[in-house]
Amino acid sequence: MESTGTNDDIYDDIEMEGVDKNNAVSSTDREYYNNQREELQRNYEAKLGNLSDELQTTHLIREAKVRELTQQVRELTQLVRDIVTMIAKGRNCDTGWKKYGLSCYFVSTAKKNWAASREDCKAQGADLVVINSEEEKDFVTGLRSASDEWIGLTDSAQEGSWMWVDGTPVTTTSEVSAREETIFTFTVTAAHKQETGEYNYVLTKFDLNKIKDAVSSTDQEYCNNQRAELQRNYEAKLENLSHELKTTYHNLTAQVRDIMIMIAKGRNCDTGWKKYGHSCYFVSTARKSWAASREDCKAQEADLVVMNNEEEKDFVSGLVSGGENTWIGLTDSAQEGTWMWLDGTPVTTTYWESGQPNSSGGDQDCGEMVQRGEWNDETCSTNNIWICEKKLAF
């Protein structure tokens, strides 16, 4: 077939992969190219739709993770608050101070200006009162005399913007009015209030009218770039939020652990039990099988001992005189060769006796402590003494 010339007019709306313009078919075969163009258009739209679905799925997964972390942070925050409340309820205020909730309040008899009054409060390890609720306001009002009293409220940083001295605003709620052509996107945390563990979120607003004014309907590339930029910003902010929540979760977990240890250190063990760290330990004089030994521990609200580190191992081995074989909370009954502690934690550091565990006879599924505090696997029906461990409650 003879070529009739260039066919550039065919490509004015679409770039076709795999087509050599110099060897293209004649202009009379437009139907073929139209069909190809329509097919490519359909493929493009289908792939674009799939991409949108994938992005939406990714958003949903990440948002679900953020919600999960947020809930965990709230639960831990509540636990810390409950523990602090429990401790504070047992404490009394100094002479001359009045107790309400978790705080103590002092009303001066001297008269000073606001700054000097605050300095006086700080000298006593306090600050001018911050009123967090209607109930607290009513209590504070009941403390007042006939004269006026200073409270911890000021707009010195910015005229008209009243703040409490702990940095919290006077009002924590605001209303946002929405129009039909405005998109609101729940995007990122602005600040973390360490006092309550709550998060403030920023509601970001994009006005579609401004986008319409700036972009013509034919400027598809610009719109695509804007969409991609918004997508990148969204994912980056969501990632930052996830990181902040994880950090807060770990900090709260550590705080709860420290509080539990602090409280446990002040508790004593029952008669016949030995204290180490924040646990109590009991060594039996009777001899029973591993299962019966564990039942005896459980009857005392304890369990066979779990050793978390070398220091605890040394302490536990020192409880047994003469290196007598002693049942501990170690077993591979769930899966042969996979030794686990009774609290579900895997054995990371081991102190097996040389050549052990060997599962001699194929039924040695229970762990015992032998001479020098080393471990051995033994038949669970063997009668040994045992050691129970009980965590100090708080």
C-alpha positions in Angstrom: 0.0 0.0 0.0 1.4 3.4 -0.9 1.9 6.0 1.8 -0.1 9.2 1.4 2.2 11.2 3.7 2.4 12.0 7.5 -0.4 11.1 9.9 0.3 13.6 12.6 -3.3 14.7 12.6 -4.2 11.3 14.1 -2.0 11.9 17.2 -3.2 15.3 18.2 -5.2 14.0 21.2 -3.3 10.9 22.3 0.2 9.6 22.4 0.1 5.9 21.2 2.8 3.6 22.5 4.4 1.2 20.0 3.3 3.1 16.8 5.9 4.3 14.3 4.5 7.4 12.6 6.8 6.9 9.5 5.3 3.4 8.9 1.7 4.1 9.9 -1.1 2.9 7.8 -2.9 5.3 5.5 -5.3 8.0 6.5 -8.1 5.9 5.1 -7.8 3.5 8.0 -9.0 6.1 10.6 -11.5 3.7 12.1 -8.7 1.4 13.2 -6.9 4.2 15.0 -10.1 5.5 16.5 -10.8 2.1 17.9 -7.3 1.9 19.3 -7.6 5.3 20.8 -10.9 4.4 22.5 -9.3 1.2 23.8 -6.3 3.1 25.2 -8.7 5.7 26.8 -10.7 2.9 28.4 -7.5 1.3 29.7 -6.3 4.6 31.0 -9.6 5.3 32.9 -9.7 1.8 34.3 -6.1 2.1 35.6 -6.9 5.5 37.0 -9.9 4.0 38.8 -7.8 1.2 40.2 -5.2 3.6 41.4 -7.9 5.7 43.2 -9.2 2.5 44.8 -5.7 1.5 46.0 -5.1 5.0 47.4 -8.5 4.9 49.2 -7.7 1.5 50.6 -4.3 2.7 51.8 -6.0 5.7 53.5 -8.5 3.5 55.3 -5.8 1.2 56.6 -3.7 4.0 57.9 -6.6 5.8 59.4 -7.7 2.5 61.1 -4.2 2.2 62.6 -4.3 5.8 63.8 -7.7 5.2 65.4 -6.4 2.1 67.1 -3.3 3.9 68.5 -5.5 6.8 69.6 -7.7 4.4 71.6 -4.7 2.7 73.2 -3.3 6.1 74.2 -6.7 7.1 75.7 -6.8 3.8 77.7 -3.3 4.2 79.0 -4.0 7.9 79.8 -7.1 6.8 81.8 -5.1 4.2 83.6 -2.4 6.7 84.6 -5.1 9.1 85.7 -6.8 6.4 87.8 -3.6 5.4 89.4 -2.7 9.1 90.3 -6.3 9.5 91.6 -6.0 6.5 93.8 -2.7 7.7 95.2 -3.9 11.3 95.7 -7.1 10.2 97.5 -5.0 8.8 100.3 -3.0 12.1 100.8 -4.0 15.1 102.9 -3.2 18.8 102.2 -0.9 20.9 104.3 -2.2 22.9 107.2 -4.2 25.9 106.0 -4.9 24.3 102.6 -8.3 22.9 101.5 -8.6 19.7 99.5 -10.8 19.2 96.4 -10.4 16.3 94.0 -6.7 15.9 93.3 -5.6 19.4 94.4 -5.1 21.6 97.4 -6.2 25.2 97.6 -4.9 28.1 99.7 -6.6 31.5 100.1 -4.3 34.3 101.1 -5.1 36.9 103.8 -2.4 39.4 102.5 -3.1 41.6 99.4 -0.7 41.8 96.5 -0.8 42.5 92.8 -1.3 39.6 90.3 2.4 39.0 89.6 3.4 39.1 93.3 0.5 36.8 94.2 1.7 34.3 91.6 5.3 34.4 92.9 3.9 33.7 96.4 2.1 30.7 95.1 5.2 29.4 93.3 7.2 29.8 96.4 4.9 27.2 98.0 5.2 24.8 95.0 1.9 25.9 93.6 0.4 28.5 91.1 -2.6 30.7 90.9 -5.7 28.6 90.5 -6.8 27.2 87.2 -10.5 26.3 87.0 -11.1 23.3 84.8 -14.8 22.6 85.4 -18.1 24.0 86.6 -17.7 21.9 89.8 -14.3 23.3 90.5 -15.5 26.8 89.9 -18.3 26.3 92.4 -15.8 25.0 95.0 -13.4 27.9 94.5 -16.2 30.3 94.7 -17.1 28.9 98.1 -13.6 29.6 99.3 -13.8 33.4 98.6 -14.2 36.1 101.1 -16.0 39.3 100.5 -13.0 40.8 98.7 -11.8 40.1 95.1 -9.2 37.4 94.6 -6.6 36.8 91.8 -6.9 33.6 89.7 -4.6 32.2 87.1 -6.1 34.0 84.1 -4.4 36.5 81.8 -4.4 38.0 78.3 -0.9 39.5 78.7 0.6 37.5 75.8 -2.1 38.7 73.4 -4.7 41.3 74.1 -8.2 39.7 74.1 -6.8 36.1 74.0 -7.4 34.9 77.6 -5.3 31.9 78.7 -4.8 30.0 82.0 -1.3 30.1 83.5 -0.9 26.4 82.6 -1.1 27.4 79.0 -4.6 26.1 78.3 -7.1 28.5 76.6 -10.2 29.6 78.4 -12.6 28.1 75.8 -11.7 24.7 74.2 -14.6 24.6 71.7 -15.2 26.4 68.4 -17.6 26.1 65.6 -16.7 25.9 61.9 -19.4 26.8 59.4 -19.3 24.8 56.2 -20.4 25.8 52.7 -21.3 23.5 49.9 -18.2 24.2 48.0 -15.7 23.8 50.8 -13.8 20.5 51.6 -12.8 19.8 55.2 -10.1 17.3 55.8 -9.3 15.8 59.3 -5.5 15.9 59.0 -3.0 16.3 61.8 -2.5 16.9 65.5 -1.6 20.4 66.5 -0.5 19.9 70.1 -0.5 17.3 72.9 -1.8 18.3 76.3 0.4 16.4 78.7 -1.9 17.1 81.6 -4.8 15.1 80.2 -3.3 13.1 77.4 -5.8 14.5 74.9 -5.0 15.6 71.4 -6.1 18.8 69.6 -6.8 18.2 65.9 -6.6 20.7 63.1 -9.4 21.0 60.6 -7.9 22.0 57.3 -10.1 23.8 54.8 -9.7 24.0 51.0 -12.0 26.4 49.2 -13.1 25.0 45.8 -14.0 28.4 44.5 -10.4 29.5 44.8 -9.3 26.4 42.9 -11.9 27.1 40.2 -10.6 30.7 39.8 -7.0 29.6 39.5 -7.4 26.6 37.3 -9.1 26.3 33.9 -11.2 23.3 33.1 -8.7 22.2 30.5 -5.6 22.4 32.7 -5.7 18.8 33.7 -2.0 18.6 34.4 -2.2 21.3 37.0 -5.1 19.6 38.7 -3.2 16.3 38.8 -0.1 18.0 40.3 -2.3 19.7 42.9 -4.0 16.4 43.8 -0.6 14.6 44.0 0.8 17.4 46.3 -2.3 17.1 48.6 -1.9 13.3 48.6 1.8 13.6 49.6 1.0 16.1 52.4 -1.8 14.0 53.7 0.3 10.9 53.9 3.2 12.7 55.5 1.0 14.2 58.1 -0.8 10.9 58.8 2.7 9.3 59.2 3.7 12.0 61.7 0.5 11.5 63.6 1.1 7.7 63.8 4.6 8.3 65.0 3.5 10.8 67.7 0.8 8.4 68.9 3.3 5.5 69.1 5.8 7.7 71.0 3.0 8.7 73.4 1.9 5.1 73.8 5.4 4.0 74.7 5.9 6.9 77.1 2.6 6.1 78.9 3.5 2.4 79.1 6.8 3.3 80.8 5.0 5.7 83.1 2.5 3.1 84.2 5.3 0.6 84.7 7.3 3.1 86.8 4.3 3.9 89.0 3.6 0.2 89.5 7.2 -0.4 90.6 7.1 2.6 92.9 4.0 1.5 94.6 5.1 -2.2 94.8 8.4 -1.1 96.5 6.4 0.1 99.5 4.5 -3.2 99.9 5.5 -6.1 102.0 5.2 -9.8 101.3 3.1 -12.3 103.4 4.7 -14.3 106.1 6.8 -17.1 104.6 7.4 -15.2 101.3 10.6 -13.5 100.3 10.6 -10.1 98.5 12.7 -9.2 95.5 12.0 -6.3 93.2 8.2 -6.0 93.0 7.5 -9.7 93.5 7.2 -12.2 96.4 8.7 -15.7 96.3 7.7 -18.9 98.2 9.7 -22.1 98.4 7.8 -25.2 99.2 8.9 -27.9 101.6 6.6 -30.6 100.1 7.3 -32.4 96.9 4.8 -32.7 94.0 4.6 -33.1 90.3 5.0 -30.0 88.1 1.2 -29.6 87.5 0.3 -30.1 91.2 3.0 -27.6 92.2 1.6 -25.1 89.8 -1.9 -25.7 91.2 -0.6 -25.0 94.7 0.9 -21.7 93.5 -2.4 -20.7 91.9 -4.3 -21.5 95.1 -2.1 -18.8 96.7 -2.8 -16.3 93.8 0.7 -16.9 92.4 2.3 -19.1 89.7 5.5 -21.1 89.3 8.4 -18.6 89.1 9.3 -16.8 85.9 12.9 -15.5 85.6 13.2 -12.3 83.6 16.9 -11.6 84.0 20.2 -13.0 85.4 19.8 -11.0 88.7 16.4 -12.6 89.4 17.9 -16.0 88.4 20.7 -15.5 91.0 18.2 -14.5 93.7 15.9 -17.4 93.0 18.7 -20.0 93.0 19.8 -18.5 96.4 16.4 -19.5 97.9 17.1 -23.2 97.5 19.6 -24.8 99.9 21.8 -27.7 98.8 20.9 -27.3 95.1 17.8 -29.4 95.4 15.9 -30.0 92.1 13.1 -27.4 92.0 10.2 -26.8 89.6 10.1 -23.5 87.8 7.5 -22.0 85.4 9.2 -23.4 82.2 7.7 -25.9 79.8 7.7 -27.0 76.1 4.4 -28.9 76.4 2.8 -26.8 73.7 5.5 -27.5 71.1 8.4 -29.9 71.6 11.7 -28.0 71.8 10.1 -24.6 72.0 10.5 -23.6 75.7 8.2 -20.9 77.1 7.6 -19.3 80.4 4.1 -19.7 81.9 3.3 -16.0 81.4 3.6 -16.6 77.6 7.0 -15.0 77.1 9.6 -16.9 75.1 12.9 -17.9 76.7 15.5 -15.5 75.4 18.5 -16.0 77.8 19.0 -19.6 78.9 20.9 -21.3 81.8 20.6 -24.9 80.7 22.9 -27.4 82.4 25.5 -28.9 79.9 23.9 -31.2 77.5 20.3 -30.0 78.3 17.6 -30.0 77.3 17.8 -33.5 75.9 14.2 -34.7 76.3 15.4 -38.1 77.5 12.7 -40.7 76.8 10.8 -38.1 74.8 8.5 -36.9 77.6 10.6 -34.4 79.5 8.4 -31.3 79.0 8.9 -29.5 82.3 11.7 -27.3 83.5 13.5 -27.6 86.8 16.3 -25.7 88.5 19.2 -27.9 89.6 22.6 -27.2 91.1 24.2 -23.7 90.6 20.8 -22.4 89.4 21.1 -24.2 86.1 18.1 -25.7 84.3 17.2 -29.2 83.3 14.3 -30.7 81.4 12.5 -33.4 83.4 9.4 -35.7 83.3 6.5 -33.6 84.6 5.3 -36.3 86.9 8.5 -36.2 88.9 8.0 -35.0 92.5 10.1 -31.9 93.3 9.9 -28.9 95.6 8.8 -25.7 93.8 9.0 -21.9 93.9 6.0 -19.7 93.5 6.2 -16.0 92.4 3.5 -13.5 93.1 3.5 -9.9 91.7 2.9 -7.3 94.4 -0.5 -5.8 93.8 -1.1 -2.0 93.8 
